[in-house]
C-alpha cells in the first residue's frame, strides 16, 4: 500500500456514474464518497463523465460537492453547472438525427430523444419504464410526433427494444452512419447514436486543456462501452470490477472484485497501491 505522502501524479480524475461511482441502487456509497475525497486530498480535480443528461447529472455533482466542469451525454456536452459556461457541445447533425428517429420507429423500437433542453420519448411502454428506472428520470412524451422535431438540438438518439433485434440491426446502422455517427450499446436493450466527436475521450481532453492538465496527468474510471474511449485516452484508465469486456480491454488497470456498491472505492485504492513508494 502506498504512503499517503507519496506524490500523486494525476491532477485530473474523470469518473463515470452508473456502474462506477453509483452502486446498483443508483446511490453513492459512503466508501465511494470517501474515495472521491481521498483523490481530492491528493490534489486531483474530480470531474463526472456520465452518459446521463446534464440536468440529470447535476444532482450527483452537488451531492459530492464538486465545482467546475461536468461531462454529460457521454461527452456531447461539457458545461459548468454553477456558471452555466459551456466549453463544448457536439450535437448530432439534424439530418442524421431525423433519419435515426424515423428509422428507429420504422423498425419498431422505442426512441429516446436527448434534446438539449428536454428528454423526449416516442411512446410510453415497458421500454420507457426500463429506461427511466435506469436513469432515475421521467421522460416527456412528445406532444406530437418525434419526426416533427426534424433532428433539432439532438445530443443523442437512443433505440430501446429486444436485445437480439438490436444486435442484428447494429452492423447495418453502423455502416450506414459510419461517416458521422458513433454507435454504442450501454445495455443489451439499447443502441445509442451520437455525433462522432461526442465521446468521453474528446470531452476529457477538452476538460484537461481547459484546466491546463497534461494527458499523462489524467486518470479515468469507467465500466461500459461509452467509457472505453476515455479509458484508452487517459494517462491511466481504470475499469472497475464488473466492467464489460470492451471497457476492460481499453483500460490499463482493472479494479479488484467485491461488493458492487464499492467498486469505485476499490479501484481508487488499487491506483494508490500501484504508486511507487517514496
HELIX and SHEET records of a PDB file:
HELIX    1   1 UNK A   30  UNK A   41  1                                  12    
HELIX    2   2 UNK A   54  UNK A   64  1                                  11    
HELIX    3   3 UNK A   73  UNK A   75  5                                   3    
HELIX    4   4 UNK A   94  UNK A  106  1                                  13    
HELIX    5   5 UNK A  126  UNK A  135  1                                  10    
HELIX    6   6 UNK A  146  UNK A  149  5                                   4    
HELIX    7   7 UNK A  163  UNK A  176  1                                  14    
HELIX    8   8 UNK A  200  UNK A  210  1                                  11    
HELIX    9   9 UNK A  215  UNK A  217  5                                   3    
HELIX   10  10 UNK A  225  UNK A  227  5                                   3    
HELIX   11  11 UNK A  228  UNK A  233  1                                   6    
HELIX   12  12 UNK A  245  UNK A  250  1                                   6    
HELIX   13  13 UNK A  260  UNK A  262  5                                   3    
HELIX   14  14 UNK A  263  UNK A  273  1                                  11    
SHEET    1   A 5 UNK A  45  UNK A  48  0                                        
SHEET    2   A 5 UNK A  12  UNK A  15  1                                        
SHEET    3   A 5 UNK A 218  UNK A 222  1                                        
SHEET    4   A 5 UNK A 236  UNK A 239  1                                        
SHEET    5   A 5 UNK A 253  UNK A 254  1                                        
SHEET    1   B 3 UNK A  69  UNK A  72  0                                        
SHEET    2   B 3 UNK A  77  UNK A  80 -1                                        
SHEET    3   B 3 UNK A  86  UNK A  89 -1                                        
SHEET    1   C 6 UNK A 140  UNK A 141  0                                        
SHEET    2   C 6 UNK A 119  UNK A 121  1                                        
SHEET    3   C 6 UNK A 110  UNK A 115 -1                                        
SHEET    4   C 6 UNK A 154  UNK A 160 -1                                        
SHEET    5   C 6 UNK A 190  UNK A 195 -1                                        
SHEET    6   C 6 UNK A 181  UNK A 184 -1                                        
END                                                                             
